[in-house]
Amino acid sequence: MSVRDYKNGRLLYHITSIQNLPSILKEGLLPRNQRKPVVDVADQEILTGRAKHGLDSMVPFHFFADNPFDGRVQKDHPQETFVFIGIPRTHANSNNWKISAKHPLNGEFELLDYAKG
């Protein structure tokens, strides 16, 4: 099994149902507090944890595409076709995106500037 190189990857990934793609292409990828997805595949417990930390005003991305969250979403929604949206990490860095090394449901949560995370 290979070791993942989280720090030197080229992209950040967001998973969504393909049914959400038309509105994303029309309006952009918007946070949950601005637009509800056409097909919602998110876990309610995670959404509650994200809202608690004010993360519902941000779009979640992951460091790699086949992470446990993505696997769980696909397993819980076998009837859905999913797409991954990849954004260059250089874009995230130059636009000072925020990053968290820990999951919002973890008791220890801190939001950092992209370059520090």
Secondary structure, DSSP 8 states (H G I E B T S, - for coil): -----STT-SEEEEEEEGGGHHHHHHH-S--TTT---SS----HHHHHHHHHTTGGGS---BSSTT-HHHHHHHHH-TT--EEEEEEEHHHHHHTT-EE-SS-TTSSS---EETTT-
